[in-house]
Amino acid sequence: MRPAPVLALCAALASTALLTGCGKETAAKAAPAATCASLAPVPDPAGRTWDDVRVISGECGPSGAPSTGYEVTNNDDEPLTYTITFTLVNGFGEAMDSVTRTVEAVKPGQTVRRPLDTDEGPGSARGHRARITKVRAVPANGAPGGTDACPLSGVRVTNDEGNAAMGLRVVGIHLVNCSTADYRLNGYPALRLLGEDREPVTGVDILRGTDKISSGIGGDPSPRPVTLRPGESAYANLAWRNTTTAGDPVDAPYVEVTARPGAEPVTVTPELDLGTTGRLGVGPWTKTPEDRQPRPDQRPGASQE
């Protein structure tokens, strides 16, 4: 039998709902989330709106500050992969961070909601307002391959961030053979330029050779057959000038790349700002230098001993 003082203490604690039984500690039931004002999204300075993406407020945290999230709705008639750039703003209107998030394969009519956090982890954006800076949406079956599963085509096609100097732009298109068989290229990739609405852009001449744009790029090698073993990569440079004179400047954020005849096109986002020049130079497929290729033991199909 327990001493009377212990029983009395147990009863007192139970009456305050801090314990459900004497000698057994349990977590106190969480109080309902505090009410707090929602975080209104920060409007775009240029007045742009994004039909498929919007910023939303989530539940309040222990501090009373609401979380920030976003919602993607696919209003198209095919699955899309979205890449969204946000700017996080503090209470003084100062930009604190830039966050880019990808939402893959959103079905037609589907709405996807996600919390918006920084790279520091869950809740890291709590209390910040968010502004949508850029939205890019590409067909899910023609989206650039990431670092996960190899696409059915056996290759990943992406673009780099590029270099810009004195109005001259150079961006690399990169192709990685992620299959377990050789992949052969020859000559130039076929390109189709697409506008913000992913409709074809007209009035731009696509020239074979970046030297047609500038001799200062370094010149292109002559087109030649390229065989990529599993894990190896090749690149082709795009070059243009964004000079603007008379007329309306041309922007083509999307480029549809067909690596070789018969290949499925892949849509990348090199963000071409072509000005009024009406010219884009493309170099031939060139094998990436050996010192930048993966080691043999890191390639697909390599034996793991």
C-alpha positions, 0 to 999 in steps of 0.5 A, spaced: 500 500 500 502 506 498 503 512 503 497 516 504 501 523 502 503 520 495 496 518 494 494 525 495 499 528 491 497 523 485 490 525 486 491 532 486 495 532 480 490 527 476 485 533 478 489 538 474 490 533 468 497 533 468 497 526 469 493 520 467 495 516 473 500 516 479 507 514 477 506 514 469 508 521 466 504 523 459 505 529 455 500 534 456 495 535 451 497 540 446 493 547 446 489 549 440 494 553 435 493 560 437 489 565 432 494 569 428 493 574 422 494 570 415 501 573 412 498 576 405 503 575 399 507 580 397 505 583 390 510 583 384 513 590 383 512 590 376 504 587 377 505 580 374 501 575 376 501 567 376 495 564 374 497 557 377 501 558 383 499 562 389 502 564 396 498 561 402 498 562 410 499 555 414 497 554 421 500 558 427 506 556 431 507 556 438 510 563 437 503 566 434 507 567 427 503 563 421 507 559 417 508 560 409 506 555 404 504 555 396 499 552 392 500 550 385 494 548 380 495 545 373 490 549 369 493 545 363 491 539 359 497 535 360 502 534 366 507 539 368 513 540 372 513 547 376 520 550 378 518 556 382 522 562 385 520 565 391 523 571 395 522 571 403 521 578 405 521 581 413 516 585 416 520 591 414 519 589 407 526 587 406 528 581 402 531 576 406 532 570 402 531 567 395 528 560 395 527 555 389 522 549 389 520 544 384 513 540 384 514 535 379 508 532 375 502 535 377 496 532 373 491 537 369 486 540 374 490 537 380 492 542 386 498 541 390 500 545 397 507 545 400 510 549 406 515 554 404 521 553 408 528 555 407 534 550 406 535 550 414 529 546 415 521 546 417 519 552 420 525 556 417 520 561 413 515 562 419 513 569 420 516 571 413 512 574 407 513 571 400 513 574 393 513 569 387 519 571 383 518 567 377 514 560 375 517 556 370 512 550 368 514 544 363 511 538 360 512 533 365 514 527 360 519 532 357 522 535 363 530 536 365 532 529 368 534 531 375 539 526 379 534 521 381 532 515 376 534 515 369 529 518 364 526 513 359 530 516 354 536 514 357 539 521 358 538 527 362 538 534 359 539 540 363 542 547 362 547 551 366 547 558 369 551 561 363 556 567 363 554 574 361 559 580 359 558 586 355 551 584 352 554 577 350 550 571 353 553 564 353 549 558 356 551 550 356 546 545 354 548 539 358 547 531 356 548 526 361 548 518 359 545 515 365 543 509 361 547 502 361 548 502 354 552 507 349 549 513 347 551 516 340 551 524 338 553 527 331 552 534 329 548 539 333 542 539 337 535 541 334 532 547 338 525 550 338 524 557 342 518 558 346 515 564 350 513 565 357 506 561 354 510 556 352 508 557 345 513 558 339 517 564 338 518 566 331 523 571 328 529 568 330 535 565 326 538 559 329 545 559 326 550 553 326 556 555 330 557 560 336 562 564 332 556 567 328 555 571 334 562 573 337 569 570 335 571 572 342 567 565 345 573 561 343 570 558 337 567 551 336 570 545 334 568 541 328 562 537 328 564 530 329 561 523 332 560 523 339 560 516 343 558 517 350 559 511 355 554 510 361 555 516 365 559 520 360 556 527 358 557 532 352 555 539 351 553 544 346 553 552 347 548 557 346 550 564 344 547 570 343 547 578 344 541 582 348 542 588 344 536 592 343 535 597 338 528 599 334 523 594 335 520 590 341 525 585 345 524 578 344 525 573 350 524 566 350 525 563 357 524 556 354 528 552 349 525 545 347 532 541 345 532 534 341 539 531 342 539 527 336 534 525 330 528 521 333 529 523 340 524 525 345 525 533 346 526 536 353 524 543 355 530 547 359 530 554 361 536 558 359 532 564 359 534 567 353 533 575 352 535 576 345 533 583 345 532 585 338 538 581 334 534 576 332 540 571 332 542 565 336 548 561 335 548 553 337 555 549 337 555 542 336 555 536 341 562 536 344 564 531 349 566 533 356 573 533 357 575 527 361 577 530 367 570 532 368 567 525 367 565 521 372 570 515 375 569 508 371 566 506 378 561 511 379 558 510 372 551 506 371 552 499 371 559 499 374 560 493 378 560 494 386 565 490 389 
